[in-house]
Amino acid sequence: MKLEAMRKEVANIVDDNSFNAEDIDRYINEAIMYAAGIVRLPSLKRVGTITLVGTTYSVSLTGMSGDELVGAITYAVLSDGSEPIILSGVEDLLAEYPKLDQIGTPKHIAQEHQTLWYNPMGVISATLVYYTRPALLSKNSEEPSLFPEHLHRKLFVHGAAWMMFDQIEDGIENEKKVNTQSQFFHSFSEMNKEAGITKLREWIGLNKIHHISSTWRY
């Protein structure tokens, strides 16, 4: 769906004149970012290289490439061919290297947001697999083409409506946010097997290529 069509549908659902076209576009883009933040889209996967030096034990990942890194890196390989284990945080790295002074090829690395931590070594490069942000929509003719078209309404129309109703119904006492819950159920509820986010996960799984080895063992 194009941005203009999604905007019209959101406006019809919410029916609140306090939100103008720019407001609705912002919520649609927020829904796009939200979906990409909780589901890893293969089309947003990137590969970048960073240099690790022996004079420090951390390096910023912000300059790795032209694409902004989002979330955790999923794979790393060093220029010598070794594959360090990716730990969940710098605390786990310190448990392995209490002083971060063990020289040599790192067997472990850790990521904290936009920073990569490692034990010092000689200069070596690391190639990382990571995910970036989807493009946001600004023109009426643009559409979130990285997502399957049959899920645009569930994810971004109902998703934007969920966020807007959450603002409208904020502060309601002794009552449930009926409209907020309804739009969330259609868009991002992990409990609903027909929700947009559930169907997106299914779509990714169905389109994933599985490699089958034809090697026979004798």
C-alpha positions in Angstrom: 0.0 0.0 0.0 1.2 3.5 -0.8 1.5 6.1 2.0 -1.5 8.1 0.8 -3.8 5.0 0.9 -2.6 4.0 4.3 -3.0 7.5 5.7 -6.6 7.6 4.5 -7.4 4.3 6.1 -5.8 5.3 9.4 -7.8 8.5 9.4 -11.0 6.6 8.8 -10.3 4.2 11.7 -9.2 6.8 14.2 -11.6 9.6 13.1 -10.0 12.3 15.2 -9.4 15.7 13.6 -6.7 16.6 16.2 -4.3 14.4 14.1 -3.2 16.0 10.8 -1.7 14.2 7.8 1.9 14.7 9.1 0.9 13.2 12.5 -0.6 10.1 10.8 2.5 9.7 8.6 4.7 9.9 11.6 2.7 7.1 13.3 2.8 5.0 10.1 6.6 5.4 10.1 6.8 4.5 13.7 4.9 1.3 13.0 7.4 0.5 10.2 10.3 1.0 12.6 8.6 -1.0 15.3 8.0 -4.0 13.0 11.6 -3.9 11.8 12.8 -3.7 15.3 11.2 -6.9 16.6 11.4 -9.0 13.4 14.7 -9.4 11.5 14.0 -8.8 7.8 16.5 -10.5 5.5 16.3 -7.5 3.2 17.7 -5.4 6.0 20.7 -7.6 6.6 24.1 -6.0 6.0 27.8 -6.9 6.1 30.4 -4.4 7.3 34.1 -4.4 8.4 35.6 -2.7 11.4 39.3 -2.5 12.4 40.3 -3.6 15.9 43.5 -2.2 17.3 45.8 -3.2 20.1 45.9 0.2 21.9 42.3 0.0 23.2 39.6 -2.5 24.0 36.5 -1.0 22.3 35.6 0.5 19.0 32.5 2.5 17.8 30.4 0.7 15.2 28.8 3.9 13.9 31.3 4.5 11.2 31.3 0.9 9.9 29.3 1.6 6.9 26.7 4.0 5.5 23.9 2.0 7.1 22.9 2.5 10.7 23.3 -0.6 12.8 20.2 -1.6 14.7 20.1 -4.3 17.4 22.7 -7.0 17.9 25.3 -8.2 15.4 24.5 -11.8 14.4 27.8 -13.1 13.2 31.5 -12.1 13.2 34.6 -13.4 11.5 38.2 -12.0 11.9 40.6 -11.4 9.0 42.6 -14.5 10.1 39.5 -16.6 9.5 38.6 -17.2 13.2 35.1 -16.8 14.5 34.9 -15.2 17.9 31.9 -16.0 20.2 29.6 -13.0 20.5 28.8 -12.5 24.2 25.7 -10.7 25.5 27.5 -7.8 27.2 30.7 -6.3 28.4 30.2 -7.9 31.8 30.5 -11.4 30.2 33.6 -10.3 28.4 35.2 -9.1 31.7 34.4 -12.5 33.2 36.6 -14.0 30.5 39.3 -11.3 30.5 39.1 -9.5 33.9 41.8 -6.9 32.9 41.2 -6.8 29.2 44.9 -7.2 28.7 45.3 -10.7 27.2 47.1 -10.2 23.9 46.2 -12.3 21.0 43.4 -13.1 18.6 40.1 -12.7 20.5 38.0 -15.7 21.1 35.2 -13.5 22.5 33.7 -10.1 21.6 30.7 -8.2 23.1 28.4 -5.6 21.8 26.8 -2.8 23.8 24.5 -0.8 21.5 26.9 1.0 19.1 30.2 -0.2 20.8 32.1 -3.4 20.2 34.3 -4.6 23.1 37.2 -7.0 22.8 40.5 -7.9 24.4 43.4 -5.9 23.0 45.5 -7.4 20.2 47.6 -6.4 17.2 45.7 -4.7 14.4 43.1 -7.0 12.9 39.8 -6.5 11.1 36.4 -8.0 11.9 33.6 -8.5 9.4 30.2 -8.3 11.0 26.7 -9.3 10.0 24.1 -6.9 11.3 20.7 -5.3 10.5 19.9 -1.8 9.5 16.8 0.5 9.6 14.2 0.4 6.9 13.6 3.5 4.8 10.8 5.8 6.1 8.0 7.1 3.9 7.5 10.8 3.0 5.8 10.9 -0.4 2.3 9.8 -1.1 3.5 7.4 -3.8 6.0 5.6 -1.5 5.3 2.3 0.1 7.1 0.0 2.6 8.3 -2.3 -0.2 10.6 -4.4 2.1 7.5 -5.8 3.7 5.1 -8.1 1.9 2.2 -6.0 0.5 -0.5 -8.3 1.8 0.5 -7.3 5.4 0.8 -3.6 5.0 -2.8 -3.0 6.3 -2.4 -5.2 9.3 1.1 -3.9 10.2 1.0 -0.2 9.4 -2.6 0.9 9.2 -3.7 -1.0 12.3 -0.3 -0.4 13.8 -0.5 3.3 13.4 -4.1 3.3 14.7 -2.9 1.4 17.8 -0.3 4.0 18.6 -2.8 6.9 18.0 -5.6 5.3 20.1 -3.0 4.8 22.8 -2.5 8.5 22.9 -6.3 9.3 22.7 -7.2 6.9 25.4 -4.3 7.7 27.7 -5.5 8.5 31.2 -8.7 6.6 31.1 -9.5 5.4 34.6 -11.3 2.3 35.5 -11.8 1.4 31.9 -9.8 -0.7 29.4 -8.4 1.0 26.3 -10.8 -0.8 24.0 -9.8 0.8 20.7 -6.1 0.6 21.6 -6.3 -3.1 22.4 -8.4 -3.8 19.3 -5.9 -2.2 16.9 -2.9 -3.8 18.8 -4.6 -7.2 18.4 -4.8 -6.8 14.6 -1.2 -5.5 14.3 1.4 -6.5 16.8 -0.1 -8.9 19.3 2.1 -12.0 19.5 -0.9 -13.8 21.0 -3.0 -13.4 17.9 -2.1 -16.0 15.1 -3.7 -13.7 12.6 -1.9 -10.5 13.7 0.3 -8.7 11.2 3.5 -9.4 13.2 2.7 -13.2 13.4 2.0 -13.4 9.7 5.3 -11.5 9.0 7.2 -14.1 11.0 5.5 -16.9 9.0 6.2 -15.1 5.7 9.9 -14.9 6.5 10.0 -18.5 7.5 8.2 -19.7 4.3 10.6 -17.7 2.1 13.8 -18.8 3.9 16.0 -21.0 1.7 17.0 -24.2 3.4 20.2 -25.9 2.1 20.1 -29.6 1.9 23.3 -31.5 1.5 23.5 -34.2 -1.1 26.6 -35.8 0.3 26.4 -39.5 1.0 28.4 -41.1 3.7 29.7 -44.6 3.1 
